Amino acid sequence: MSYYRRPADGRRAAHPPHTRIGWTTGLALGLAVVLVIAMALLNLVTVDKVLYRPAGVHDTLGEIDGQPIVNVEGLETYETSGSLDFLTIIIDGGPRSDVTAWDWLLAELDPAVDVFDAADIYPPDVTAQEIQEENVQLMTQSQLGAAVVALRATGIEVPEEVKVGQIIKGAPAAEALEVDDQILSVDGTKIDNPEEVRVQLQEHEPGDAVSFTLLRDGEEIELDVPTGESDPDTLEPDAPPRTIIGVYLASDFDLPYEVTIDAGNVGGPSAGMMFSLAIYDKITPGPLTGGKRFAGTGTINSDGTVGGIGGIVQKMYAAERQGVDYFLAPAANCAQVVGRIPGDLEVIRIENFTQARDIVEALGEDEDITVPRCS
């Protein structure tokens, strides 16, 4: 049986025309297929890379999950305005996650993302749990240091004990010092913070023995502590060698007031400077920012020194995307800042808490000041 039907006028019906694809369209479709296949393959391959990406922005004067980030008990507090933002980054790769070849390719094309070899970021055999525990500990130390600096900036006395926190394997002082030794003096100079120990050590050549007075198990003792030379790879180019003893120093504080900081699940030490500014703002009359929006990053030592951090570029991008007025960057990160500032972000070079506070206050009051910048 045939289903072909002749038209009523008796003419033969034309067959439907064949559809032809132009060579340009065919090429585009072919390339699209190749791209999809390449993407699929690249997503199956992992690479030993670590990616730093911009992440969240949080106002230290505000709240997280309905709870104030900074809270002070037992001391009068005041209303604030504006914001003092701290910034976070996302780290992909290493022990905590995989980075695919496709992730790596996209990261190389994104100016807001930095790519590192995993071996340059994480020590061998470190676990995700160990990284998390260290970040929590560093955040706790950062918060304590911020409270100390802010309270001292208002004239409140906060006693500090400098102790040996950890001894590096094979350190020059490994046979002389013990963990939890309290350092009372170096070369007869009273020690009030860890930086003073470092300063006194630089009065000696590497290899010299330096006189330490310690408190160990409740007994005061005097020791001649051997020194060594710092690893040249840890110094700036052309910097002279530093005299070291090979230990990490830690401080114990006796806070006269309860200062708590709740930063959610954020870890690491890089919000220290912004925490210290927020605490100071809350315990002093008048808003420090003048209602303006400041963001920044940097560790904080108990003497107020602001230290360098990782992910400075990603934090600048996060701040620029949020439209902050000013960004406070550690002086130690200037080499990474130059040439990488996104958009019209105004980046200010910061060395210590006092400088940061004074600049924020002056800009908040619309004073015509010249601010330091990385160059």
Secondary structure, DSSP 8 states (H G I E B T S, - for coil): -------TTS------------HHHHHHHHHHHHHHHHHHHHTT-EESEEEEEEEEEEETTSEETTEESEEEESS------SEEEEEEEEEEEGGG--EEHHHHHHHHT-TT-EEEEHHHHS-TT--HHHHHHHHHHHHHHHHHHHHHHHHHHTT----EEEEEEEE-TT-TTTTT--TT-EEEEETTEE--SHHHHHHHHTTS-TT-EEEEEEEETTEEEEEEEE-EE--GGGS-TT----EE-SEEEEEEE--SSEEEE--TT--SSTTHHHHHHHHHHHTSSS-TTTT-EEEE--EE-TTSBEE--S-HHHHHHHHHHHT-SEEEEEGGGHHHHTT---TT--EEEE-BHHHHHHHHHHHHTT---------
